[in-house]
């Protein structure tokens, strides 16, 4: 599971610059699909072989000369603090300590979370007298940095990584499928969890999850085990009465990272929203199994064409998830909920499918013959060989003459041919293009 690092602080202290510094150079494993709506709120990064997710809380604004924080802004800060494993508190070394900094520091001290204090905009590292003033915040040793120039950011990341929780692991029965319920607030995640955990089924135990204040439920059904990871409802009620939808993404990130298969809930009344696409986009890019669950279907006024039209709308809005099956349910009444675990089993099998190398190369060779690769400035892409190198999700390496000749559209064509011949329903496929070394 990837730890979450939240960058907090007042506006214009360099949070976004630091966010870009941490994440901007990361090379994506797969090319982004058109239609994956992602903002700059969160992005994956790595340091010293540790993967983590960075969350930019944006420009937190403070109001009032006395340093008081307007309620909604305080709410956002508290949500970020609640969800993160490590807080990176950024202050401005040029302006010194402000009342706003002291207000945030007070929140952080109360949170009992690990905090790393970064003093940004330090230009002369030989003279750091101003840095020492920040000891007054009571958050440990201030680390001087220059985010815009990248100075001392390595030491800063060392300090952040040191605070990551240890991966103790989960003591689960063999072959347990970890099932995350994700989606916007009030879309029915807790109701669905309750339906899946009906008393007539064997609930083995409630397990304290690695997500703080959450309870994972281990469910046994017909000899199979499922870990139900709920992102709401099972966690302690906090002081926050009106969760900011923007930060509901953070709760989903942790559940997605821990899961094998994701149930992405969509409100049948509201339809697909931008927030849905953000959350689903993260699960897609993480390579998780995916099932789209349209909830509250009992509340939708419909005729014999409504479901088909809704299918089309989802495929238009979430074109990057064309491989994901769609199921229409009512978590409140239990309508079609019994079909979910059957579909989860099927998607888990698809995720773990291995294709014999000989058969794999037959399909790719046939695909190349049917639609030859396009040329670029007189050069034509040649695919020499393909092999499967992993599962969950299925990963394939294509050895070619020149990787830069592999156009995204042709890569999508090859992926579709793999799906046509082998299925892979409900799971992403990662195609990695490599140059064949000369013998």
N, C-alpha and C positions, 0 to 999 in steps of 0.2 A: 504494500500500500504506500502510495506516495504521500509524504508529509505535506502540509499546507503552510506556506509562509505568507502572512499578510503584511503588506507594507502600509503603515499608517503614519499620520502626521498632518500638520496643517497645510494649506495650499501654498504652492510655489516654493517648496523646500527641496524639490528634486525627486519626488517619489516616482514619477513616470519615467524620468531619465534613468533612474536606477532599475526600474522594472525592465526597460528596454535593454539596458546593459546586461542584465541577468538572462534575458530570454531571446534577444534579437538574433543571436548568432546560432541558435539551435537549429539543426538541420532536421526537417520533417522526415519521418520514415516513409510516409506515403504522400503523394501530391494531394493538395486540398481538392475536394470535390466542389464543383459549382453548387451553390445553394446552401452550403454550410455557413450559417450566420454566426459569426464570432465577433465579439467586441474585445476591447483590450482589458477587460476585467481580470481575466485569468489566463495563464499560459504555463506550459511545462518548461522546466529548466533542469540542468544537472550540474553537479560539481563534485569532483573526486569520486566518480562512480556512484553518486547518490542522486537519484531522480526525485524531483519535488515539484510542486505546483505553486507558482507565485500569484498572489492576488493583489492587484492594485486597487486600493480603496478609493482612488480618485482624489480630487481636491476637496478634502474635508474643510468646510467653511465654519468659521467661528463668529459668533455675534456677541456684541456687548463689550464695552471697554473693561469690564471686570473679569473678562475671560470666560464668562458663562457660555455654554454650548447650547445652541438651539436644539429643541427636543428631537427633531427628526435626524439631525446630524449626529447627535449623541447616540441615537438608536442605530444608525449605520455603523458607527465606530464600535459599539458594543457587540453587534452581530459579527463583525469581522474578527473581533477579539475572541468571541465565543467559539467560532468555528476553526480557528487556526491552531496549528501545533506550535508555531513559533511566531512571535510578533517582531517585526523589524520597524523600529520607531526612528523616523528620519527627522532631524532638526537642522536648522540653518546656522552654520557656524559663523556667518557674517553678522547676522542680526542678534545673536546671543539668545539667551533664554527669554521667552515671552510668556505672558499669562496663559496663552493658549497651550503652549508646550506643557506647562505645569498642570493644566486641566487634563490633558491626555495622559500625562505620566501618572496622575492620580488614578485614572481608570485602569491603567495597565498594572499598577501595583496591586489593586484590588482583585484583578483577574487571576493572579497566581500563575499566570502563564510565563514560559520563558520569554524574555525580552532581550533583544540585541539593539543597542543604541548607536545609531550612525550619525555622526556630525558631518554634514555635507558642506560643500563649497569651501573646503580648505585648500588654499592655493600654495601656501608655504608650509611644508611638513617639518621644517626645522624650527618653526615658531608655532607652538601649539598651546600657548597660554589660554587662548579663548576656549579651547576644547575642554580644559580642566574645569571650567565653570559648570559644565553639564553634569558633573558628579552630583550637583545639588538636586538633580531630579530623582536620585535614589534608585537608579536602574542599572547600577553596575558601571563597568568601565566604558566610557565613550570611545568609539572608534572613528578616527578622522578619515574622511574619504573625499574624493572629488568624483562624483558620479559622471559628470560630463567628460572628464578625461580618463576615467577608469582607474584612477590612482587609489591604491590600497583596497580596491573592491575584492581582491582575492582574500586578503586577511578578513574582510567582513564576511565573505561567504564561508570561510573556515569557522568563524564564530557561530554563524547560523547553523551550519551542518552539525556542529558539536551539540547543539540543543535538540536535535531530532530525537523523537522517542525511539527506544529500541524495538525492533520487530520481534516481539515475543512469539508470534504465530498463534494460530487458533487450533485448539485440540478438537478436531472434528472427525467423525467417522469417515472411512475411506469412500471415495467417489461422491462426496457431498457436493451438490451443485449450489453455489452461492448465488442467490437471487436478489437483485436490488430493485426496489420500487422507487422510481424517480418521477419527477414532474413538478409542475408549478404548485404553489400553496393552494389548498382547498380543491384539488383535482380528484381526491378520493383515495389517496395512497393508504391512509390508515384504515379506511373502510375495507379496502381490498385485502390488506394484511389480516384484518379480523376474519374476513371470509375464508381466506386460505388456512387460517389456524382454528377452524371450527372444532368444537369440543369432541365431536365424534371421531376426529382424527387423533393420532397419537402425537401429542406435543412432548417431545423428549425432555426439553429443558429450555429455560431462558438463559442465554449466555451474555455476559457483559462484553459488549463489542469494543473494538479499538476506537470507535467513535465515542467520545465522551458523552455521558448522559444518555446513551442509546442502549437499547436492549435488542440483541439479535435472537430470533427464535428458531430453534432447530426442529424441523418438522419431519416426521417419518410417515410416508404414504406408500403402501404396497411394497414395503421392503426397501424403498429408496429414501435418501435423506436430502433435505433441502435446508439451507440456511436462509431465512427470510431477513433481509436487511431493509428495514423501513427508515426512510429519511425524515419522517415526521410522526407525531402521535405517540411514538414510543419513547421520546426523549423528554427529559424533565421540562416542565413549564418554566420558562425564564421570565425575567422582568419585562421582556419585550412583548408587548401586547399586539403590535401590528408589524409582523415580520416584513421587512422590505423585500419585495420580490427579487430585486437585483441580487440579494445575498442568498436567496434560496438555491442559487447555482452552487454555492460553496458546499452546502449540505449534500447536494447530489454528487459533487466531485468525489468526496470521500467514499460514498457508497459505491459509485461506479468503479473506482480503483480496486475495491475489495471484491468485486463481483465477477462471476463467470457470464451470467446472462442478466440482461437488464429488461425490466418491464417499464417501458416509457408510457406513462399515462397521459392521455389527451382528453380534455373536456369535450364531450360530444355536443354540448350546447354552445360553447365558445368557439370551437374549432381550433385549428393550429395557430399558435401565436409566435411572435419573435422569440419569446422566452423559451418556448418548447424547442425551437430550432437550435438555440444556444445549448441547452442541456443535452439534447439528442446528439448534437454535433460533437460534444466532448466524448460521449460514449462511443460514437462511430470512430473517432480518431484514436480512441484507446483500444480499438479492436475487440470490443465486447460483443457477445451475442445479443441480439436485439429483437424484441417483440413490441409492436405498437398496440397499446391497449386503449381503445376509445371507451371511456367510462361515461356514465349517466345516459346511456343510450335509451333508457326507458323514458327519459324526459324529452326526447327529440320527437317532434311531430314528423311523421314519415309516411311514405308510400312505398310501392315496390321498387322504386328507383333510388330511394334516398341513400341506401348503403353503398350502392355502386357510385353514386355521385360523390359521396364522402371519401370513398377510396381514391377516386380521381383527384380530389382536392388535396388529400394528403400526399399523393405521389407528385403533384405539382409543387407543393410547398416544401416537401422534404424529398426532393429527387435523389439526394445522396443516400437515402434509405430504401431504395427500391427493392432491395433484397430482404427487407424485414417483413414478416407476416403481420397482418392486421387482425385484431379480434375485437368485436363489439360486445361490451358487457354492461351490467349494472352491479357495481360493488355493493350497493345498498340492498338490493333484492337477491343477489346471488346469481342473476341471469348469466349463463355461459361461463361462470367462474370455474366450473369443473373442467373446462377445456384447457385452462391455462397450464397446469402442470404437464399435461400430455404434450403441449406445444413446447414447453421448456425442455423436456426430455429430447424432443426431436431436434431443437436448435443446438443443444449441447452435443448431440451426436454429429451434427453437421460441422460444428466447431472443431471436433477432434478427428474428422475424416482425413485419412491419408490415401493418396492416389499413387499407384505403382508408377515408377519413373517411365517405363516403356509406354504405358497407356497415356501418360501425361504428354510425352513427346509426340505421340501419334496425333493427339487432339491439336496441339500447337502447330504441327506441320501441316495438318489439314486446314487449319485456320489461315495460315500463311499462304497456302495455295489458293484458297477461295478469295481472299482479299489481300493481295500483296502489300507490303509496307510502302508508304509513299516515299518519294525521293525528296531530298533537300539539297539544292545546288549541285545536282548531278550525283549525289551520293544516296545509296539506298540502304536502309536498315537491314541487317541480316541477323536472324535469331538462330544461333547454333544449337542451343541446348537449354532445357528447363528442368529444374529439380525442385521437389518440395523440401523445405528445410525446417518446418515447424508447424504447430497447430495452435489453436486458441489465440489468435485466429490462424487459419491456414496461410502459410507464408511460402512464397515461391521465388526462386532466383532464376532470372532469364539471362543467359550469357549471350552477349551481342557483340557486333563489331565496333559500334560507336554508340554509347549510351545516350549521347545528346540527340541522336536521330530518332529516339523513341518519343513520338508526340503523344501528348496526353490522350487524345481521342483514340489513337491506335492501341494504347495501353488499356483503355476502357473496353475496346473491341475484344482484346484477348481475354480480359476478365469475364466479359459476357459469354465468350465461348467456353470458358471453364465452368461457368454456372450452368450453361445449357447442357453440358455433357455430364457434370458431376453433381449439380445441385448447389451445395453450400448455401442453402436457404437460412436466413436469419443470422448470417455472420459476414463480417467484412472479409475481403481477400487482400492480402498484402503482396504486391508484385515488386520485387526489387531488381533493378536493372544493373547488371555488372558487365564490364568489358572483359572479353575472354583474353586471357594472357597468351601470348605467342609461345608455342612449345619450343 
